Amino acid sequence: MSVRRASDRLSTAVTGIVRRDEPLARRTTYRIGGPAALYIECDTLSSIGKALDILSEEGIEWTVLGRGSNVLASDEGYDGAVIVLGREFKRHRVEGDRIRTGSGVVLAAIVRDAYSRGLGGLEFAAGIPGTVGGALAMNAGSRDAWIGSLVDTVTLWVPGVGLRSFHHREIEWGYRSTDLVSRGVVVESELRLHEADRETVRRVTDACLTARRATQPVGTANAGSVFKNPQGDSAGRLIEACGFKGRYRGGAQVSEIHANFIINTGDARAADVLGLISEIREAVSQTYGIELEAEIRFLGRRTEA
């Protein structure tokens, strides 16, 4: 593996940005993380293909990052390449009751567009951070609704194959999970909404946003829900019942607003967050016999909490 050689090759092959040793603290909503060996912002489809070919030839691991809203990056950094979708993937358009959107589009942008046009279906996503691609990859949503239910097709760049479109029924949709990441790079999708009364869409969207702001630590450095809710219960309730609400470890704190959020109070390290995660898992397991499963993604040399 030669990061330097890969960087040189990528710089001449890719339309976009190529950097070495890019701090992941700049690229995640946690504001935590050491350097990624390579940072590649691809502005075009052909750049994705060229980048993946070069990384494969150089034996360098890679991952796709949106706005880093569901990621905890290692303090030691990531030995691979972080790929970000640039200019060509930050566009969307509305066609009747459908939205065709690039994966680099911020989710809030299509929520606002649906809101302004009186299209229903995306109200639940008000206030969810991140990009459309990231939301699709983890089937983001609320307790009662999720983005996968709106998907008609998803287009991926499959390494060694190229562009391939998958219909909703060809994708494995789970609770906060899909099989999209294992197949390739999500580049575009088509969401199917429905015509609705504009005032009703506005009211429901505003209510969802207000509820999220009232029950989650909006405005703090965090990565969203740390754990998936176990079937029939709430991770936040279990964590709070075990006495962790407000608990500190280093610069990390279990939110006093919602116990399933761990926030960076300013100088937290990944080790602090991982320490709290381990303590919480052990306490919930011993008290309730429930093994909490992480919802956030770990990136870097230490990948297990």
Buried (B, 14 or more C-beta within 10 A) or exposed (E): EEBEEBBEBBBEBBBBBBBBEBBBBEBBBBBBBBBBBBBBBBBBBBBBBBBBBBBEEBEBEBBBBBBBBBBBBBBBBBBBBBBBBBBBBBEBEBEEBBBBBBBBBBBBBBBBBBBEBBBBBBBBBBBBBBBBBBBBBBBBBBEEBBBBBBBBBBBBBBBEEEBEEBEBEEBEBEEBBBEBBEBBBBBBBBBBBEEBEBEEBBEBBEEBBEEBBEEBBBEBBBBBBBBBBBEEEBBBEBBBBBEBBEBEBBBBBBBEBBBBBBBBEEEBBBBBBBBBBEBBBEBBEEEBEBEBBBBBBBBBBBEEB
